[in-house]
Amino acid sequence: MTEYDAYNELCCYTLTHTDRAFIHQHVVDAYAAQSAQATDKPIKLTIALVGLYLHLEHQFTGRQVQLAHMKMARKKHDWPAFELPELRGDITAINVLAFPPGPQRDGAIDDWCLSVWTAYAHHRSTLHELLDSFEVI
């Protein structure tokens, strides 16, 4: 199984959740940040890092992150270009998928997010300033 296959399976899993937290957003953001390429448009990584930052540093739910993304998308903006760390976390979508569905897998999704965020956490101040300019935080 490839990382992309595992990501797609996690997407199917999280989209079946009926709670209001919408953890699907965290899966999308973790995967986007972990698999980012230098050729991607800057908005892709920016939005992913915003999601991880808001979730892990400000305890936003996936739904709250989604609303923040929507608010940011309404305004034209020059998105920052973040450097891509060589290592982007020890946990991957494949690792998360190895956990049984339910609370264990949901917890593993948060662990994955933290693992990826740790690789990018040195961009915290840039993200904070960006979100402040959008009046998100």
C-alpha positions as CSV (number, residue, x, y, z in Angstrom):
1,M,0.0,0.0,0.0
2,T,1.3,3.5,-0.9
3,E,1.0,6.5,1.3
4,Y,-1.5,7.9,-1.1
5,D,-3.6,4.8,-0.9
6,A,-3.5,5.0,2.9
7,Y,-4.4,8.6,2.8
8,N,-7.4,7.9,0.6
9,E,-8.5,5.1,2.9
10,L,-8.2,7.5,5.9
11,C,-10.3,10.0,4.0
12,C,-13.1,7.5,3.5
13,Y,-12.8,6.6,7.2
14,T,-13.0,10.2,8.5
15,L,-15.7,11.3,6.1
16,T,-18.0,8.7,7.7
17,H,-17.6,10.3,11.1
18,T,-20.8,12.0,12.1
19,D,-19.4,14.2,14.9
20,R,-19.1,17.9,14.6
21,A,-15.3,17.9,15.1
22,F,-14.7,17.0,11.5
23,I,-11.3,15.2,12.0
24,H,-11.2,14.7,8.2
25,Q,-9.7,18.2,8.0
26,H,-6.7,17.2,10.1
27,V,-6.0,14.2,7.8
28,V,-6.1,16.5,4.8
29,D,-3.7,19.0,6.4
30,A,-1.3,16.4,7.7
31,Y,-1.0,14.6,4.4
32,A,-0.7,17.9,2.4
33,A,2.2,19.1,4.7
34,Q,3.9,15.8,4.8
35,S,3.7,15.2,1.0
36,A,4.4,18.8,-0.1
37,Q,6.7,19.3,-3.1
38,A,8.8,22.3,-4.0
39,T,6.7,22.6,-7.2
40,D,3.4,23.0,-5.4
41,K,1.7,26.4,-5.2
42,P,2.5,28.1,-1.9
43,I,-1.1,28.2,-0.9
44,K,-1.2,24.4,-0.6
45,L,1.4,24.2,2.1
46,T,0.3,27.4,3.8
47,I,-3.3,26.2,4.2
48,A,-2.0,22.8,5.5
49,L,0.3,24.4,8.0
50,V,-2.4,26.8,9.1
51,G,-4.7,23.8,9.8
52,L,-2.0,22.0,11.8
53,Y,-1.1,25.2,13.7
54,L,-4.7,26.0,14.6
55,H,-5.5,22.5,15.6
56,L,-2.4,21.8,17.7
57,E,-1.5,25.2,19.1
58,H,-5.0,26.6,19.5
59,Q,-7.1,23.5,19.9
60,F,-9.3,24.2,16.8
61,T,-11.6,21.4,15.7
62,G,-11.5,20.4,12.1
63,R,-14.7,22.3,11.5
64,Q,-13.1,25.5,13.0
65,V,-10.0,25.0,10.8
66,Q,-12.2,24.6,7.7
67,L,-14.0,27.9,8.5
68,A,-10.6,29.6,9.0
69,H,-9.5,28.3,5.6
70,M,-12.7,29.6,4.0
71,K,-12.1,33.0,5.6
72,M,-8.6,33.1,4.2
73,A,-9.6,32.0,0.7
74,R,-12.0,35.0,0.4
75,K,-9.1,37.5,0.2
76,K,-6.4,37.6,-2.4
77,H,-3.1,37.3,-0.8
78,D,0.6,36.6,-1.5
79,W,1.1,33.3,0.3
80,P,4.4,32.7,2.0
81,A,6.9,30.2,0.6
82,F,7.8,27.8,3.4
83,E,11.0,25.7,3.2
84,L,10.3,22.0,3.1
85,P,12.1,20.1,5.8
86,E,13.8,16.9,4.7
87,L,12.1,14.9,7.5
88,R,8.4,15.7,7.9
89,G,7.4,13.4,10.8
90,D,7.9,9.9,11.9
91,I,4.3,8.9,11.6
92,T,2.6,8.5,8.2
93,A,-0.9,7.7,6.9
94,I,0.2,4.0,6.7
95,N,1.0,4.0,10.4
96,V,-2.3,5.6,11.3
97,L,-4.3,3.1,9.2
98,A,-2.7,0.3,11.2
99,F,-4.8,1.3,14.2
100,P,-8.3,-0.2,14.5
101,P,-11.1,2.2,13.6
102,G,-12.5,4.2,16.5
103,P,-10.8,6.1,19.3
104,Q,-7.4,4.4,18.7
105,R,-7.3,5.5,15.0
106,D,-8.7,8.9,15.8
107,G,-5.9,9.4,18.4
108,A,-3.3,8.2,15.9
109,I,-4.5,10.9,13.6
110,D,-3.7,13.5,16.2
111,D,-0.3,11.9,16.8
112,W,0.3,12.1,13.0
113,C,-0.6,15.8,13.0
114,L,1.8,16.5,15.8
115,S,4.5,14.5,14.2
116,V,4.2,16.5,11.0
117,W,3.7,19.8,12.8
118,T,6.9,19.3,14.8
119,A,8.9,19.3,11.5
120,Y,7.4,22.7,10.6
121,A,6.9,24.3,14.0
122,H,9.8,26.8,13.5
123,H,7.3,28.6,11.2
124,R,5.0,29.3,14.1
125,S,5.6,33.1,14.2
126,T,5.0,33.5,10.4
127,L,1.8,31.5,10.7
128,H,0.7,33.6,13.7
129,E,1.3,36.8,11.9
130,L,-0.6,35.6,8.8
131,L,-3.6,34.4,10.8
132,D,-3.6,37.7,12.8
133,S,-3.7,39.6,9.5
134,F,-6.8,37.6,8.6
135,E,-8.3,38.1,12.0
136,V,-8.5,34.3,12.6
137,I,-6.8,34.3,16.0
